[in-house]
Amino acid sequence: MSTSELACTYAALMLADDEIAVTGEKISTVLKAAKIEVEPYWPTLFGKALESINVKQIVSNVGSGVGSGPAAGSAPAASAGGAAPAEEKKESKKEEEKEESDDDMGFGLFD
């Protein structure tokens, strides 16, 4: 991540924390107040990306299982038998790797 991206990210977080709408102009204002120079497209890019997102809600829900949405969407496929064979293949590969790793050196600890 470049310094410009990081500066815009911190500026957006500061604005969201103060419950101020995150826009390109406000990000630019925060960066100018902090005497940080960035390319002029970065604040606009961040402003457009975050204009319809509640940043404060995203930050506060990072570890609360927000990402479980896709897993819930794949549950019907798993019950229909779509994902079950893939899981079985992964388990069998792990078991095979363990067996092979025991014989790598050709001798054991107590031989």
N, C-alpha and C positions, 0 to 999 in steps of 0.2 A: 504494500500500500504506500502510495507516495505521500509526501508531506502535505501536499494540497488536499488530497482526499481525507487525510486524517484531520486536518484543520477544519474542513467543512463538516466532517462527522461530529467533531467536538462542538462546533458552533450549533449544529442542529440539535444536539443533545441539550445544550444550554438553553436554547429557545424552548424546547419541549418541556424542560424542567420548570421553566418560568411560565408555562402555559401560554406561550406566545405562538401564533401560527408560524410554521416553518415555511418560509418563502426564500427565493433566491436573493431578494433585496435585503431581507433581514439577516441572512447568513453573511452577505457582503458587509453589512454594517458591523456585525460582531467581529468579523475578521479585520476590518479597518481599525476598529477600536483596540484590537489586540496587536495592531501593527504587523499583521501577517499578510504578505503578498502572495496571491494565488492567481493562476490563469483565470480570466474573466468567465470562462464557461463552467467552471466547477460549481460556484454557488447556484447558478441557474440550473445545472444538471441535478444537483441535490434537491433544490427547491421543487422541481418538477417531479422527481421521484418520490418525495415525501409529502406532497401536498394533500393526498387523500389517505394518508396513513397516520394512525394515532401512535406516534413514536413512544410516548410514555407507557402505553399499554403493552407494546411489544417488549420494551426493556424490562418491565415488571413481570412479564410472563415467560421469561427465557427458560427457566428450568421447571416449569409447571406442566410439562407434557403438551405444549401447544402443537408440537410436531407430530402428534399421534393421529392427526387427520387422515393422512394417506394410509396409515396402517389400518384404520377403521374401514377405509374404502376398499382395501384388499381383502378384508375378512370374508365377504361373500364369495370371492374367487377361491379362497382357501377351503371354504366349506363345500364348494362345488368340485373340488379336487384339482383345481388349477395350480396351486402353489405347493401342494403336499409332495409331489415327486421331486421338486427342486430341493426341498429341505432334506429329503432322504439322501439325495446324492451328495449334498454337502457333508452330512454326518458320516457317510461311508468313506469319503475322501479323507476326513480327519482321522478315522480309525486306521486306514491304510498307512497314512503318514507316520503314525505312532509306531506301527509294527516295523516299518522300514528303518526308522531312526534308531531302533534298538540294535540293529545288526550293522550299523554303519562302519564300526571299527573292526569288526570281525572277532572281538573278544569282549567278555563281560568283566565286571568289577571283581567277581569272585572266581574267575577261571584260573 
